[in-house]
Amino acid sequence: MAEERIVETPTTHTTIIERRGGGSGMLIGIVLLIAVLIGGYYLFSRQGAQNSKDAAITSAAKSVGSAADKAGNAVEKSTQ
């Protein structure tokens, strides 16, 4: 909570107002920064796992395609 202090001096008619925060804004900012960093790490690590899965699926599809080509060639040879 903010603390206010007003000092008035009767001889010079100067008013000084000091406002001090309790630091809760900085604490909230730090917590939000940590949450953003953790969320970013989670998203990037999930993206790497998804890329690995995609590469495995692509490799499997190429293997199936290669096997189908070999089977097609075997069928052509047997019919000749």
DRENVO-902280 format. One record per atom (N, C-alpha, C, O): residue in one letter; x, z, y. Coordinates in steps of 0.1 Angstrom, whole numbers, plus 2048, in hexadecimal, padded with zeros to 3 digits. Atoms other than C-alpha are relative to their C-alpha. Layout:
N
AXZY
...
//
This chain:
80
M8088007F4
M800800800
M80980080C
M81480680C
A7F98017F4
A80C7F8823
A80080D808
A7F6814809
E7FF7F47F7
E818815839
E8027FB80E
E80B7F3811
E7FF8037F2
E81381285E
E80480C808
E800817806
R7FC7F67F8
R824826878
R8007FB80F
R8077F1812
I8008057F2
I81D82389D
I80780B809
I804817808
V7F87F77F8
V8358328B6
V7FD7FC80F
V8007F0812
E8028037F2
E82B8348DB
E808809808
E808815806
T7F87F87F7
T84283F8F6
T7F97FF80E
T7F77F4813
P8088007F4
P83084A916
P8087FB80C
P8027F7816
T7F88037F4
T84D84292E
T8027F1801
T8027EC80D
T7FE80E7FF
T85281D925
T7F47F87FC
T7F57EC7FD
H80C807805
H830814916
H8047F67F6
H7FE7EB7F6
T7FC80980B
T8418048F8
T7F98057F3
T7F98117F0
T8077FD80D
T82D8038D7
T8087F97F5
T80A7ED7F6
I7F980680B
I8407FE8B7
I7F78027F3
I7F380D7F0
I8097FF80C
I82C7F6898
I8097FC7F4
I80E7F17F4
E7F980480C
E83E7F7876
E7F77FF7F4
E7EE8087F2
R80880280C
R82E7EA857
R80A7FF7F4
R8137F67F4
R7F780080C
R83E7F0835
R7F77FE7F4
R7ED8057F2
G80880280C
G8317E2814
G8058097F5
G81080E7F6
G7FC7F880B
G8327F57F4
G8087F97F5
G80D7FF7EC
G7F980880A
G8437D97E1
G7F87FB7F4
G7FE7F57EB
S80880580C
S8267D17CA
S7FF7F1800
S7FE7EB7F6
G80080F800
G8267AD7D6
G80C7FA7F9
G80B7F07F2
M7F4804807
M84A7A97CA
M7FF8017F1
M8037F97E9
L8027FE80E
L8417B87A9
L7F77F67F9
L7FA7F17EE
I80980A805
I8247A17A4
I8077F27FF
I8057EB7F5
G7F980D800
G83A7837AD
G80A7FF7F4
G80B7F57EE
I7F780080B
I85478D793
I7F97FF7F3
I7FD7F77EA
V80880180D
V83A791778
V7FB7F27FE
V7FB7ED7F3
L80580E801
L82B76F780
L80C7F67FD
L80A7ED7F5
L7F4809803
L84E75F77F
L8038017F2
L8067F77EB
I7FD7FE80E
I85576E75D
I7F57F97F7
I7F97F37ED
A80A807808
A833762750
A8017F1800
A7FF7EB7F6
V7FE80E800
V83A73F75C
V80C7FB7F8
V80B7F17F1
L7F5803808
L85C73F74C
L7FD8007F1
L8017F87EA
I8047FF80E
I84E74B72B
I7F77F47FC
I7F87EE7F1
G80980B803
G83273172C
G8087F37FF
G8057EA7F7
G7F880C800
G84B715734
G8087FF7F3
G8097F47ED
Y7F880080C
Y86171F717
Y7F77FD7F4
Y7FB7F57EB
Y80A80280B
Y843720700
Y7FC7F17FF
Y7FC7EB7F4
L80480E7FF
L8386FD70B
L80B7F77FB
L8097ED7F4
F7F5808804
F85A6EE707
F8048017F2
F8087F77EB
S7FD7FE80E
S8606FD6E5
S7F57F97F7
S7F97F47ED
R80B807808
R83E6F06D9
R8027F1801
R8007EA7F7
Q7FE80E7FF
Q8476CD6E6
Q80B7FC7F7
Q80A7F17F1
G7F5804809
G8686CD6D2
G7FB8007F1
G7FF7F77EA
A8067FF80E
A8546D76B2
A7F87F37FE
A7F87EE7F3
Q80980B801
Q83B6BB6B9
Q8097F37FE
Q8057EA7F7
N7F780C802
N8586A16BD
N8068007F2
N8077F57ED
S7FA80080D
S8676AC69C
S7F57FC7F6
S7F87F47EC
K80B804809
K8456A868B
K7FD7F1801
K7FB7EA7F7
D80280F7FE
D84168569A
D80B7F87F9
D8087EE7F4
A7F5807806
A86367B68E
A7FF8007F1
A8027F67EA
A8027FF80E
A85B68766B
A7F57F67FB
A7F77F07F1
I80B809804
I83B67466A
I8047F1801
I8017E97F9
T7FB80E7FF
T84C654677
T8097FD7F4
T8087F27EF
S7F780380B
S86765765C
S7F87FE7F3
S7FB7F57EB
A80980180C
A84C65C641
A7F97F2800
A7F87EC7F6
A80780C7FF
A83963E64E
A8097F47FD
A8057EA7F6
K7F680B803
K85962864C
K8038007F1
K8047F57EC
S7FE7FF80E
S85F634629
S7F57FA7F8
S7F77F27EE
V80B806807
V83C62B61E
V8007F1802
V7FC7E97F9
G7FF80E7FD
G84060962F
G80A7F97F7
G8087EE7F2
S7F6805808
S86060361D
S7FC7FF7F1
S7FF7F57EA
A80580080E
A85060C5FB
A7F67F67FE
A7F67EF7F4
A80A80A801
A8335F5602
A8077F2800
A8027E97F8
D7F980D800
D84B5D8609
D8077FE7F2
D8067F37ED
K7FA80180E
K85E5DF5E8
K7F57FD7F6
K7F77F57ED
A80B80380A
A83D5E05D5
A7FB7F2802
A7F87EB7F8
G80580E7FE
G8325BF5E5
G80A7F67FB
G8067EC7F5
N7F6809805
N8535AF5DC
N7FF8007F1
N8017F57EA
A8007FF80F
A8505BB5B8
A7F47F87FB
A7F57F27F1
V80C807804
V82C5AD5B6
V8037F1801
V7FF7E97F8
E7FD80F7FE
E83858B5C3
E8097FB7F5
E8077F07F0
K7F680480A
K85558A5AA
K7F97FF7F2
K7FC7F67EA
S80680080D
S83E59258D
S7F67F57FE
S7F37F17F3
T80A80B801
T825577596
T8077F27FF
T8007E87FD
Q7FA80D800
Q83F55B597
Q8057FC7F2
Q80B7F27F1
//
